[in-house]
Amino acid sequence: MKVIGHERHDDKLKTTESYRTIPLNSRLKYMLLIHKKNQQIRFEKSARLKKQKRKWSENEYVFLGRTYEPYVSETLSSALPKFCIKNGLERISPYGLRHSFATYCSEMGMEEIVLMRLMGHTDFQTTQKYYIRVSAKRKRKAMQKAYKDVFFERVG
């Protein structure tokens, strides 16, 4: 199949739960503000954007690609493997990052309702069924607890 054209635009999300506010810790907020300032400087120095008569706006997207267009899933899907290879990281997709986030939050004991809302789901079953993976570490800890309960708690 050949892609003839592609339009980048904001669109309505599937559910009202998909619209969400994500709390940021102060360090991440600070890092994003620095990124925003650096992006603004690059934006203002760009000959390409001056030629297009495009100016910086506070409403600009947080992350822009080399062409000063917002990242969309297709560009992330092609850029992320290259980034992983360049930095000696295990290959992962954008959705793989989403799965990792859900799994990590679950393993750290985040309440189901909170994780469900952060993921933008209306039902925790969606989060649990499609996003949370059970890591080897989590299995090992559960088995260690089970062995302790079975073999050591009964002695006496």
N, C-alpha and C positions, 0 to 999 in steps of 0.2 A: 504494500500500500504506500502510495506517495502522498506526503503532506503538501498540499498546494499553498496554503496560507495559514497563518496563525495570528490570532488577535489577543493582545494582552489587555485585560480590563478587570476591574473589580466586579464581582457578581454576587448575587444573593446566596447565602449559605443554606444548607439543607434544612436545618432546624434552628429554632431560637436559641437552643442550648449551644449551638456552634459559635454564637457571638459570646465571647467571654473576656474577662479581664484577668490577666495573669499577674499575681503579685511578684515583684522583683526584690531581691535582697539589695542592700545598699551598694555592695561591690559591683554587682552586675549592672545596676542602674548607672553607676559612675562610668563603667567601661562603655556602656552604650552611648552615654553623653559624649565621651571622648571620640568614639567612632563617628557620631553624628557631626561633630565639629570638624573632624578630619575629612569626612565626606563632603561637607559644605565647602571646605577650602579647595578640594580637588574639583568639585563641581564648578566653582567660580573660576578656576584656572583652565578649564577645559576649552580648547579652541573649537572642538566639535559642537559643544553646547552653545558657545557664543555665536557660532555660525547659524545654529538653529534658533537663536534668540530665546533660548530656554534659560530661565533664571531659577535660582535656589528658592525653595519655599519650605516653611516649617511643616507643611503637610506632605513633604517628600517621603517616599518609602525609606525604611530604615536600612535595608540592604539592596544595593543596586549592583548590577553586573558591570562588565567593562564597557558596555554600550550605554550605560546609565539608564537602563530599563530595569524594572523590578524582576527579581528572580521568580520564576514559575517552576512548577514541578519538573518540566522537561529539561530546563537548564540545570537545575540541581541534580537531576538524575544522571546527566552526562558529566557534570563537573565534579561531583563527589567522588567517583572512582579515581579520577585523575589526582584529586587532592590526596586521597588515601595512598595511592602509589607513591606520589611525590614525598609524602611524609612517613612512609614505612608503616602505615596503619592497615589493619584488617579491612577488607572491602565491605562497605555498607551502603545501603540506599537511604534516601530521605525517610521512607516508611520504616526502615530498620532502626533509624534513630528514634522514631516515635515509639516503636515497640520496646526499645531499650529503655526509654524514659519511663514508660508504663511499668515495665518489669522492675526497674530500680526503685521507683516510688512504692510499689507493692512490697518489695523485699524490705524496704526501710520502715514498713508498718504504716504507711499513709492510709487514712480511713478510706474505705471504698467510695463513699459519697463524694469526698473531696477529689479523689483521682478521677472519678467518672466526670465530674464537672470540669476539671482541668483538661480532660481529653475531648470535651465537647459532646459527650454522649448523653442520650436521654435515659439509658438503661445500663446498669453496671454489667449486666450479662454480655453486652457488646464489648466493653472494655476487657472483661475477663476472658471471653472466648477468643477474641481476635488479636488482642494486644499484649496480654501478660504471658510471659514465658516463665517456666520454672527452671531456674538455673541449677547447675550441678552443685554449687555451693549451698543453695537453699535445700536441695534434696539431702545433701550430706548432713546439714545441721538438723533437719527433721529426723533423719535416721539416728543420729547420735542421741537426740532427745528420747526417741522411742526405745533405743537400746538401754539408756539409763533408766527410763521408767520401768521397763520390763525386767531387767536383770538386777538393778541395784536397789530399786525402791521396794521390791518384794523380799529382799533379804532381811531377816530380823524377826 
